[in-house]
Amino acid sequence: MSSTSEWAASEAARRRTFAVISHPDAGKSTLTEALALHAHAITEAGAVHGKAGRRGVASDWMEMEKTRGISVTSAVLQFAHRGCVLNLLDTPGHADFSEDTYRVLAAVDCAVMLIDAAKGLEEQTRKLFDVCRHRGIPVITFVNKWDRPGREALELLDEIEREFRLKPTPVAWPVGDAGYLRGLIDVRRPGQMLRYARTPGGAREAIEEPVSADRAALEDGADWGKAVEELDLLQIDGAVHDQEAFLACRTTPVFFGAAISNIGVRLLLDAIVDLAPPPGPREVEGGGVRPVDAPFSGLVFKVQANMDPAHRDRIAFMRVCSGIFERGMTVTQAASGKPFATKYAHSVFGQDRSMVDIAYPGDVVGLVNATALRVGDTLYAGQSTVFPPMPTFAPEHFAVARPVDLSRSKQFRRGIAQLDEEGVVQVLVSDLRGDQAPVLAAVGPMQFDVVSARMAGEFSSPVKLETLPYRLARATDTAGAEALNRSRIVQGEALTRIRDKAQLALFPDGWQAGSFEREFPTARLDHLIAAH
Ligand code: GDP
């Protein structure tokens, strides 16, 4: 083994690349700040993510984001904890979300599922969890807002087990009901309770004081007794952390806390270091894997244009999968077989960028003005390799796009083609509709807003969007597509997706899809990967 591959392997072993998945308002920004604070990446919470009224808006870059106060794009935060390097990839935190979120999950090795103690599992948590399950990403659960009245801890565990078929294995257990938090029991160190002195506003690390079982019993009698009893019950039930079962996505280690007061955050951070898997060998097309100590390879999981309105540039986010990335190295783009020079490599957090000179497996590099790169592209050095394509999710929203000004149809076509390549939306065409009226397909309707904003601002071709009454897409074949377009009974339409030439059959609902299946029993109608 060469010294370079040993170096890559040892750096990979101390990387943890993860995302926080949650429903909006569960506390993702607050938790991100708290994690970074504990890991000492920043000096004061609030400087990382901040929303309106808080300090700093580092991750809000688009005009749309500013006006709505939501994070449309994904950035990366890197920090160190106990000798490990943690890469936290931000997933957009809006209920009305897009394919981007899913792509981020293609670049992580683990996810932290954040749950609001009072609300339990919510819609977006469910959707994102499904993607994790589909991709085999292990999930750590953090029940947040335990400083406020909420549900029973055992009830929340039941909900996770019932709905996600995932056995919760508590690692930090609350003493006191939601809203009456006395402290936490670190299940790995029983016989004591961690008590927290509050730090208002969460601007500093919470002070953690270990309290012996005897003292806890004396001072927090009933709550301590209940917590110990609950933990005993859980142990009898086999709710005990097992690393193998966790990595196989059969169990989820569970933590309780309050991100806003930094309670339970250190335990979570330790768990990310101790339990979350480091980057491992990655499957490649045609079978086999690329080990982390192989020569450099990377996966482009996201392409973002106009991160900096002053420069109108375009950044391709690449996760290093194997080997060592050095800025300036020339690598090969697998799709074209062409060389690609990595002169402009940055680490990116929101609008803040700094040159990155070297990156290891698990790290994310922003390649600036890499116009040739597409989402799903593999870059490599040495032996050629191609990672499997990014999953394309079943669109649920459809709209016909037309140029407002017909004299700008060239710009219109160029813009739509660009947005298709970047994966902002899926573009569907048919002979019937022609190329001046492509159908845009999206997982979340907010993707259409991005199209409107960018077509007007960047391609100088404002668009009119006309929503189509379809909500369901299935994959079909040429015969099925023809049958559907001929049918006078079924409401629906077949179009071709430009990205992969797939024939998609669109229907207003499952009932119409069912009628089509009855009318043409031989037509192929396959489920696409559902976003939920
Ligand atoms: P996001 O939309 O998931 O990023 O959520 P935010 O981090 O913006 O939090 C949403 C709201 O919940 C904000 O008002 C936070 O102050 C509040 N919040 C976050 N964590 C906690 C917590 O641990 N306890 C309480 N009581 N409020 C919290």
Residues whose N, C-alpha, C, O or C-beta is under 5 A from the ligand:
A	BS01	GDP	H23 P24 D25 A26 G27 K28 S29 T30 L31 G93 N144 K145 D147 R148 G257 A258 A259 I260 S261
